[in-house]
């Protein structure tokens, strides 16, 4: 197998795999918030600093909870904005 064939095969494989799905939560408030991510079999809590974002994998769908008082089902490459009181999906 030539180097050119090997390189072409590697590029084709990368295109088939594609990027991992990641959900982003943007904190638009002036204080740190905590968000919970529920993957079904495991849970994770992330802190998001004021005016910063947190990104996490969510390829099979996950629940996201935070200071806004309810959960949101996320999947794919969704972006969520919150001021710590309300949730705006984008």
TORLUM-499310 format. One record per residue (C-alpha): z, y, x; residue in one letter. Coordinates in steps of 0.2 Angstrom, whole numbers. Layout:
% residues N
+-------+-------+-------+-----+
!    up ! north !  east ! res !
+-------+-------+-------+-----+
!     Z !     Y !     X !   a !
...
+-------+-------+-------+-----+
END
This chain:
% residues 90
+-------+-------+-------+-----+
!    up ! north !  east ! res !
+-------+-------+-------+-----+
!     0 !     0 !     0 !   x !
!    -5 !    17 !     7 !   x !
!     7 !    32 !     8 !   x !
!    -4 !    41 !    -4 !   x !
!    -3 !    27 !   -17 !   x !
!    16 !    26 !   -14 !   x !
!    18 !    45 !   -16 !   x !
!     8 !    45 !   -32 !   x !
!    18 !    31 !   -39 !   x !
!    35 !    40 !   -35 !   x !
!    29 !    56 !   -44 !   x !
!    23 !    46 !   -59 !   x !
!    40 !    38 !   -60 !   x !
!    49 !    54 !   -59 !   x !
!    38 !    61 !   -73 !   x !
!    42 !    46 !   -84 !   x !
!    61 !    48 !   -81 !   x !
!    61 !    66 !   -85 !   x !
!    76 !    78 !   -84 !   x !
!    93 !    73 !   -90 !   x !
!    98 !    81 !  -106 !   x !
!   112 !    94 !  -104 !   x !
!   121 !   105 !  -116 !   x !
!   127 !   122 !  -111 !   x !
!   142 !   132 !  -118 !   x !
!   142 !   150 !  -114 !   x !
!   158 !   160 !  -115 !   x !
!   155 !   177 !  -120 !   x !
!   173 !   182 !  -122 !   x !
!   184 !   191 !  -109 !   x !
!   196 !   176 !  -107 !   x !
!   195 !   158 !  -102 !   x !
!   193 !   145 !  -115 !   x !
!   194 !   126 !  -116 !   x !
!   181 !   115 !  -124 !   x !
!   182 !    97 !  -127 !   x !
!   168 !    85 !  -126 !   x !
!   168 !    68 !  -135 !   x !
!   156 !    55 !  -130 !   x !
!   163 !    42 !  -142 !   x !
!   170 !    30 !  -129 !   x !
!   177 !    44 !  -118 !   x !
!   183 !    62 !  -119 !   x !
!   183 !    77 !  -107 !   x !
!   190 !    94 !  -107 !   x !
!   182 !   108 !   -98 !   x !
!   188 !   126 !   -95 !   x !
!   175 !   140 !   -96 !   x !
!   179 !   156 !   -87 !   x !
!   176 !   173 !   -95 !   x !
!   158 !   177 !   -96 !   x !
!   153 !   161 !   -88 !   x !
!   145 !   144 !   -94 !   x !
!   148 !   126 !   -93 !   x !
!   135 !   113 !   -93 !   x !
!   137 !    94 !   -96 !   x !
!   126 !    79 !   -99 !   x !
!   124 !    74 !  -117 !   x !
!   109 !    63 !  -118 !   x !
!   115 !    52 !  -132 !   x !
!   124 !    65 !  -142 !   x !
!   142 !    71 !  -141 !   x !
!   154 !    81 !  -151 !   x !
!   160 !    98 !  -144 !   x !
!   176 !   106 !  -150 !   x !
!   184 !   122 !  -144 !   x !
!   194 !   137 !  -150 !   x !
!   182 !   141 !  -164 !   x !
!   191 !   128 !  -175 !   x !
!   178 !   114 !  -179 !   x !
!   167 !   102 !  -170 !   x !
!   149 !   103 !  -167 !   x !
!   137 !    88 !  -163 !   x !
!   126 !    92 !  -149 !   x !
!   112 !    83 !  -140 !   x !
!    97 !    87 !  -130 !   x !
!    96 !   103 !  -121 !   x !
!   106 !   114 !  -133 !   x !
!   114 !   130 !  -129 !   x !
!   130 !   136 !  -138 !   x !
!   137 !   153 !  -137 !   x !
!   155 !   157 !  -141 !   x !
!   166 !   172 !  -140 !   x !
!   182 !   161 !  -142 !   x !
!   183 !   164 !  -160 !   x !
!   166 !   159 !  -167 !   x !
!   152 !   148 !  -162 !   x !
!   134 !   153 !  -162 !   x !
!   121 !   139 !  -158 !   x !
!   105 !   144 !  -150 !   x !
+-------+-------+-------+-----+
END
